[in-house]
Amino acid sequence: MLKAQQLTLAVLVNAALISTAFASEQSESKGFVEDAEGSVLFRTGYIKRDKKNGVDDTSSLAQTAIVKLDSGFTQGVVGFGVGVVGDGSFKIGDNNNAGNNMIPRETLNGKENSGDTYDHWARGGANVKARISNTTVTYGTQVLDLPVLASNTARLVPEYFEGVLATSREINGLELTAGKFTKNQYSDQIDTDGRKLDRAIVWGAKYKFNDQLNASYYGLDSKEALERHYANVNYTYPLANKNTLTFDFSGYHTEWDKEGSTYSQIVADDSDRQNSIWAVSGTYNTGNHNVMLAYQQNSGNTGYDYGENADGGQSIYLPNSYLSDFIGNDEKSAQVQYTYNFAGMNVPGLTWTTAFVYGWDIKVAGLTDDAQEREFFNQVKYTVQSGFAKDASLRVRHSYYRASDDYQTNAYIGDTNEWRLFLDIPVKLF
């Protein structure tokens, strides 16, 4: 197998050599100023975790403004541009329990993120970019959306990575990706390299065969931490009356380095940690109703784990992921999910999702081979459809999570009732 560095170079070279098969993005550039875009997202975020079995509850309430500014590309064979992404936030109330990846803590006695919570804070950075034909290279602070390196965007503010990312669409339907990142900042960190990332190299490709079939593969090599591979196939079968039946397969294989990596769960064999996890789902959509059934399974001598090795706090593109991700060692899990769009009752913009996931056969080192967990999930979201507040949204979700005694806090998150409320008000600047 080629090393990650060689794969990255190969992707970039091929992107430069492949002849364009459709209209060039760069040739359609209107200019540095003409294509510029700017926006501010005002977000009020609240997370409360009502924990059981003697564990302290945690709650966080804060306000932020997330700014995103992007220039267009200059005209010519090679276009150049710049961008800025950042956030300024303040907490509301005491919020001394900053354990939900929401509010950063000050440094205490030389130990980072261990003191009192910040009253207000700001983060962010800039990037530069270049584009030739349909290939774009961006260097600097970025929010990533790759299955093997995904920024956590489910908290008050996003997780940031710093490095270089190349994306090429020179062949119609095919997108190639390669990059290298050297800094990782979690959502609740002030330090721009709070996760102490040494070097993470990513590569991948996704291809749209037609309107029904898509496939993708991505890889990650995080130095002295782990190597990860992801694959996905998605097929939508059209039915009568605009109904659809969608089948999806996705999976990860991860091998952790023997030294240097960290792991959030109890494992029996620390010398050769590896995990394979895969999931299949089927989704039936008819009118305003959407029903999904999913099955997910782990194998290897550990469960799946992410975020602990600067590998992205949202790098789990699998269906059985809510408050729990159902990723225990050897765990099997099944889910039923139902979503209703209230446009069918003349309330466009309002949706309700409910799901139940049950996991079993979880191995917990030294305790049991048959732990279980379950979660009942509900979410209501309303997005304003028109008027001065168009696109503003309110999302309210609740998770009821319970696990067997052997799979409590010492091994995973423990019994919890969780509420999340997020009010988002986007403002377009230009």
Stockholm file with secondary structure:
# STOCKHOLM 1.0

chainA/1-430         MLKAQQLTLAVLVNAALISTAFASEQSESKGFVEDAEGSVLFRTGYIKRDKKNGVDDTSSLAQTAIVKLDSGFTQGVVGFGVGVVGDGSFKIGDNNNAGNNMIPRETLNGKENSGDTYDHWARGGANVKARISNTTVTYGTQVLDLPVLASNTARLVPEYFEGVLATSREINGLELTAGKFTKNQYSDQIDTDGRKLDRAIVWGAKYKFNDQLNASYYGLDSKEALERHYANVNYTYPLANKNTLTFDFSGYHTEWDKEGSTYSQIVADDSDRQNSIWAVSGTYNTGNHNVMLAYQQNSGNTGYDYGENADGGQSIYLPNSYLSDFIGNDEKSAQVQYTYNFAGMNVPGLTWTTAFVYGWDIKVAGLTDDAQEREFFNQVKYTVQSGFAKDASLRVRHSYYRASDDYQTNAYIGDTNEWRLFLDIPVKLF
#=GR chainA/1-430 SS CCCHHHHHHHHHHHHHHSCCCSCCTGGGCCCTTTTCEEEEEEEEEEEEEEECTTCCCEEEEEEEEEEEEECCCCSSSEEEEEEEEEEEEEECSCCCCCCSSSSCBCCBTTBTTCSSBCSEEEEEEEEEEEEETTEEEEEEEECCEETTEECCCSSSSCCEEEEEEEEEEEETTEEEEEEEEEEEECTTCSSTTTTCCCCEEEEEEEEECSSSEEEEEEEEEETTTEEEEEEEEEEEEECGGGCEEEEEEEEEEEEECSSSCCCSSCCSCCSSCEEEEEEEEEEEEETTEEEEEEEEEEEESSCCCCSTTSSCTTCCCCSSCSSSCCCCBTCEEEEEEEEEEGGGGTCTTEEEEEEEEEEEEEEETTTEEEEEEEEEEEEEEEECCSSTTTTCEEEEEEEEEEECGGGSTTTSCCSEEEEEEEEEEEEECC
#=GC SS_cons         CCCHHHHHHHHHHHHHHSCCCSCCTGGGCCCTTTTCEEEEEEEEEEEEEEECTTCCCEEEEEEEEEEEEECCCCSSSEEEEEEEEEEEEEECSCCCCCCSSSSCBCCBTTBTTCSSBCSEEEEEEEEEEEEETTEEEEEEEECCEETTEECCCSSSSCCEEEEEEEEEEEETTEEEEEEEEEEEECTTCSSTTTTCCCCEEEEEEEEECSSSEEEEEEEEEETTTEEEEEEEEEEEEECGGGCEEEEEEEEEEEEECSSSCCCSSCCSCCSSCEEEEEEEEEEEEETTEEEEEEEEEEEESSCCCCSTTSSCTTCCCCSSCSSSCCCCBTCEEEEEEEEEEGGGGTCTTEEEEEEEEEEEEEEETTTEEEEEEEEEEEEEEEECCSSTTTTCEEEEEEEEEEECGGGSTTTSCCSEEEEEEEEEEEEECC
//
